[in-house]
Amino acid sequence: MTGRKFSGDIGDLSPEETAAFERATDIYQALLAALDAHLDRASDPAEAARLRAEAERYAAEQRELRVGDLAGAQRVIDEYPALVRELMASLAS
């Protein structure tokens, strides 16, 4: 057996596809939480509006990500952790 596959309405997914989707979802959640923390600290209305728009964009991306979209999940895994780290570091300063 090559590994467990999930079947049903979502189709057959490899463990790699499932893990990538879950990891991308976790990264989106961390990104949105970091943006929310910045939004809580924003005193400038223009900055708050920018942060809200950015959070809405990432939330929309997350909603559009589909289970089994390995390329989309990999893009999130490759690109967004650095942004999360940057946002979290700026909260600490």
C-alpha positions in Angstrom: 0.0 0.0 0.0 1.4 3.4 -1.0 -0.3 5.4 1.7 -3.8 6.2 2.8 -6.0 8.0 0.4 -9.1 9.9 1.2 -12.1 9.3 -1.1 -15.6 10.6 -1.5 -16.9 13.9 -2.7 -13.5 15.6 -2.5 -11.9 13.0 -4.7 -8.8 10.9 -4.1 -6.1 12.8 -2.2 -2.6 11.7 -1.5 -1.2 12.3 1.9 1.1 15.0 0.4 -1.9 16.9 -1.0 -3.7 16.7 2.3 -0.7 17.8 4.3 0.0 20.7 2.0 -3.6 21.9 2.2 -3.6 21.7 6.0 -0.2 23.5 6.2 -1.4 26.3 3.9 -4.5 26.7 5.9 -2.5 26.9 9.1 -0.3 29.6 7.5 -3.3 31.6 6.4 -4.7 31.4 10.0 -1.3 32.7 11.4 -1.2 35.4 8.8 -4.7 36.6 9.5 -4.1 36.5 13.3 -1.0 38.6 12.8 -2.9 41.1 10.7 -5.6 41.3 13.3 -3.1 42.0 16.0 -1.7 44.9 13.9 -5.2 46.1 13.2 -5.9 46.2 17.0 -2.8 48.4 17.4 -3.5 50.7 14.4 -4.4 54.2 15.5 -4.3 55.8 12.0 -7.6 55.2 10.1 -5.7 54.9 6.8 -3.4 52.2 8.2 -6.4 50.4 9.7 -8.2 50.4 6.3 -5.0 49.1 4.6 -4.7 46.3 7.1 -8.4 45.4 6.8 -8.1 45.3 3.0 -5.0 43.1 3.2 -6.7 40.7 5.7 -9.8 40.5 3.4 -7.5 39.7 0.4 -5.8 36.9 2.3 -9.1 35.6 3.7 -10.5 35.5 0.1 -7.4 33.6 -1.1 -7.8 31.1 1.7 -11.5 30.6 0.7 -10.4 30.0 -2.9 -7.7 27.5 -2.1 -9.1 24.0 -2.9 -8.1 20.7 -1.4 -5.9 19.0 -3.9 -4.5 22.3 -5.3 -1.0 21.3 -4.6 0.5 24.2 -6.6 -1.6 26.8 -4.8 -0.9 25.3 -1.4 2.8 25.2 -2.2 2.8 28.8 -3.1 1.4 29.7 0.3 3.9 27.4 2.0 6.8 29.0 0.1 5.8 32.7 0.2 3.8 33.5 3.3 5.8 32.2 6.3 8.3 35.0 5.8 5.4 37.6 5.9 4.0 36.0 9.0 7.5 36.2 10.7 7.9 39.9 9.6 4.5 40.8 11.0 5.1 39.0 14.2 8.5 40.6 14.7 7.1 44.0 14.1 4.6 43.3 16.9 7.4 42.6 19.3 9.2 45.9 18.6 
